[in-house]
Amino acid sequence: MLERLEAGKSRFYEIEDLLTKEEVFTDPARLQTLSKERSLLEKLVRLFDAFMQAQRDLQDAQSVVEETSDQELKALAYEEIALLEKSIEQLETDLRLEVLPKDLNDEKSVIMEIRAGTGGDEAALFAGDLYRMYSRYAQNNGWIVDIIDASPTGIGGFKEVVFGVKGMGAFSRLKHESGGHRVQRVPTTETSGRIHTSAATVAVLPEAEDVEIEIDTNELRVDIFHSGGHGGQNVQKVATAVRITHIPTGIVSTCQDERSQLKNKDRAMSVLRTRLLDLAVSKQQEETAQSRKSQVGSGDRSEKIRTYNFPQNRVTDHRIGITNHNLDKILLGDLDGFIDEMLQQEQAKRLNEA
């Protein structure tokens, strides 16, 4: 591991040198790539320096124990040794995590897609609850939420809602939210008081950058229509909504939330890039499916990850076996308990495999 740490430290200072060169800071794509790599290595270098300093301090304290006859000084040295050994153990664990392969998407913003599943109107209402839950979680973290496309129902829910969450590290915190979410409650339309089970699916995609996905404009079909209804089914005089179809894959991206056709087109292209990147990553993951089986929560959208039980005020995460009896707080965006435990279990498994 020391060789890998030395190599990482060497690469960090190499990048620092490269970032001062004119050919780099005049090349936006290369500058962005190197800056991101530097950011990923910075913590490793800081931890490695602290680890090596602690090792030196430990050797000094051990020398004091061996060389002095002053019992009081020896006692102080023993105390320092105990503290240093504990610190070194923690630093070594942190370093092992840092040298594990990084998810380069972790620092990105995300595009989230929530779709109502089985359950009709009740599923659409639940999709709306999930959207508000994630919006509040984003706001609690200082991130910006931005609806891109939505199919609202007349009773306050969504058949589908696509929105961006912009903020540093959004993907690292939200990536394990992908999957099936299930709700158990008495619908407002239920007269007999019977509990219904409905579902919605959540997809969390790292927002693709321009340099990551090259799109041939000749492979795109762009349709312009009136917001709120295809083919001019509302009273708007100017068509601003944009639908972009990537012909080779059949992937469709729509944006109708902005009043400007140009802004809608830009945002639809951003979603399209993100979905194409997700498709490419999914194909790559299929090729390494065996390694994915050992991960906590693969993020597969068909996976049932959480149940929200209203009568018992209970939320259960099925992947990590944790139940929380504060459903009201969860729906107000208090998700850190689930997310932190999910990340800790993932880290523990990765360390064990390494």
Number of C-alpha atoms within 10 A of each C-alpha: 10 9 8 10 20 13 11 19 19 12 16 21 15 12 16 13 10 16 17 10 10 9 12 15 15 10 10 12 14 15 16 14 11 19 16 13 15 19 12 17 20 15 14 21 21 12 17 22 14 15 21 13 13 19 16 13 15 20 14 14 19 16 13 17 19 10 9 11 10 10 10 10 13 19 12 13 19 16 12 16 20 11 13 20 14 12 15 18 12 13 18 16 11 16 21 16 17 18 16 12 8 10 10 12 17 17 18 20 23 29 26 26 21 27 25 25 21 15 16 12 21 26 26 28 23 28 31 23 17 23 25 15 19 22 22 20 21 20 14 12 14 12 19 13 19 14 17 22 22 20 14 16 14 8 10 13 22 25 21 21 21 22 19 25 25 19 17 15 16 22 25 19 17 23 21 21 24 24 23 22 26 22 22 18 19 18 17 8 9 11 8 7 11 10 15 14 18 25 23 26 25 25 21 22 23 25 25 22 13 13 11 12 14 11 14 8 9 8 11 16 12 14 12 20 19 19 22 16 13 12 11 15 11 11 10 13 8 14 17 21 27 27 18 21 19 20 12 8 10 10 14 18 24 24 25 27 20 18 13 14 19 13 17 23 24 13 22 24 22 18 27 23 22 23 20 19 20 17 14 12 12 14 12 11 13 11 11 11 13 10 11 14 10 13 15 19 23 16 20 16 16 12 16 20 22 21 20 26 19 16 11 12 14 17 23 19 17 14 14 16 8 14 16 15 15 13 19 13 13 21 20 17 19 18 17 12 11 19 16 12 13 20 16 12 15 17 16 13 14 17 14 8 10 10
